[in-house]
Amino acid sequence: MDRSKKYFIADFISIKNEKIFRGNEQFFSSEPDLGLHQFLKEAYKKLEINYPKYHKMDALCKLGTLGASVLFKHQSIELNTALVFSNASSSQEIDLKHQDSLSNIVSPAVFVYTLPNIILGEISIKYKLQSENVFFIEKKFNPELLFNYSEILLKTNKAFNVVCGWIELKNDEYDVFLCLVSKEGNIPFTKEKLEELYSFENE
């Protein structure tokens, strides 16, 4: 592993409270208290994502797709871009819907989303990514884990770039923070900087 290589946060986004930020600039906002599902519809239209499969996804996948769409909007995406995601609630929202449906006919459209790593697959399909991906379940945002795992992928040449971050959804409350890590950028890629950026976005 080449420990001499330096990596940077080329861009980052956050989604929370009916707002989407790219870097420190507001990228999109909707009416306050609009509700998660209406917010997801409004953001899709405004961002002109044009990906019909979006409408069949569960809310967690929609949040991930929105985040990736904003993050990649002005970037040339390498096929060898790894995804390193985490959250605390796994796929709890859709799991509960699946549990409720067990007394009737089980819907494959619901069941398919009962693992959080389906987000990784959806993003990989949309952007034709062909690299490593992993989804960690943590009690809270863990910058050290995200940094260490991403750095290993980069420095062992398992990935050219990495998108790492946090994508939490529970009781319709959502908190998304994703970073694009590459060899170019102005923000040093460190666990301290990840913590700083995430904390700033959640003040």
Residue pairs with C-beta under 8 A, 6 or more apart in sequence:
1 152
1 155
1 156
2 155
3 155
5 154
5 155
5 183
6 183
6 188
6 189
7 151
7 154
7 181
7 182
7 183
7 189
8 181
8 182
8 183
8 184
8 185
8 186
8 187
8 188
8 189
9 179
9 180
9 181
9 185
9 187
9 188
9 189
9 193
9 194
9 197
10 75
10 161
10 180
10 181
10 182
10 184
10 185
11 22
11 23
11 71
11 75
11 179
11 180
11 185
12 22
12 23
12 71
12 165
12 177
12 178
12 179
12 180
12 187
12 197
13 20
13 21
13 22
13 23
13 27
13 67
13 70
13 71
13 176
13 177
13 178
14 20
14 21
14 176
14 177
14 178
14 201
14 202
15 21
15 63
15 66
15 67
15 174
15 175
15 176
16 174
16 175
16 176
16 201
16 202
17 32
18 29
18 30
18 31
18 32
18 33
18 34
18 39
19 26
19 28
19 29
19 30
20 26
20 27
20 28
20 29
20 43
20 66
20 70
21 27
21 201
22 70
22 71
22 73
27 70
28 43
28 46
28 47
28 70
30 38
30 39
30 42
30 43
34 42
35 172
36 59
36 172
36 174
37 59
40 59
40 62
40 63
40 66
43 66
44 54
44 62
44 66
47 66
47 69
47 70
47 73
49 65
49 66
49 69
51 65
51 126
53 122
53 126
54 62
54 65
56 109
57 65
57 113
57 122
58 91
58 93
58 94
58 110
58 113
59 93
59 94
59 169
59 172
59 174
60 91
60 93
60 94
60 113
60 116
60 119
60 167
60 169
61 113
61 118
61 119
61 122
63 167
63 169
63 174
63 176
64 85
64 119
64 122
64 123
64 167
64 176
65 119
65 122
65 123
65 126
66 176
67 165
67 167
67 176
67 178
68 123
68 126
68 127
68 163
68 178
71 163
71 178
71 180
72 127
72 180
75 180
77 127
77 129
77 161
78 160
78 161
79 128
79 129
79 130
79 131
80 129
80 130
80 131
80 159
80 160
80 161
81 127
81 129
81 131
81 159
81 160
81 161
81 162
81 163
82 129
82 131
82 132
82 133
82 150
82 153
82 158
82 159
82 161
82 162
82 163
83 120
83 123
83 124
83 129
83 131
83 132
83 133
83 134
83 162
83 163
83 164
84 133
84 134
84 136
84 146
84 149
84 150
84 153
84 162
84 163
84 164
84 165
85 116
85 119
85 120
85 133
85 134
85 135
85 136
85 164
85 165
85 166
85 167
85 178
86 135
86 136
86 137
86 138
86 141
86 142
86 145
86 146
86 165
86 166
86 167
87 116
87 135
87 137
87 138
87 166
87 167
87 168
87 169
88 137
88 138
88 139
88 140
88 168
88 170
89 168
89 169
89 170
90 116
90 137
91 113
91 114
91 115
91 116
91 118
92 169
92 170
93 169
93 170
93 171
93 172
94 110
94 113
94 114
95 114
97 110
98 106
98 110
98 111
98 114
101 107
101 110
112 118
116 135
116 137
117 133
117 134
117 135
119 135
119 167
120 133
120 134
120 135
123 129
123 163
124 130
124 133
131 153
131 158
131 159
131 160
132 153
132 158
132 159
134 149
136 142
136 145
136 149
138 145
141 166
141 177
141 195
141 198
143 191
143 192
143 194
143 195
143 198
144 191
146 164
146 165
146 166
146 191
146 194
147 164
147 189
147 190
147 191
147 194
148 191
149 164
150 162
150 164
150 181
150 189
151 189
152 158
153 159
153 162
154 160
154 161
154 162
154 181
160 182
161 180
161 181
161 182
162 180
162 181
163 178
163 179
163 180
163 181
164 178
164 179
164 181
164 194
165 176
165 177
165 178
165 179
166 175
166 176
166 177
166 178
166 198
167 175
167 176
167 177
167 178
168 174
168 175
168 176
169 175
175 202
177 197
177 198
177 201
177 202
179 189
179 194
179 197
181 189
187 193
187 197
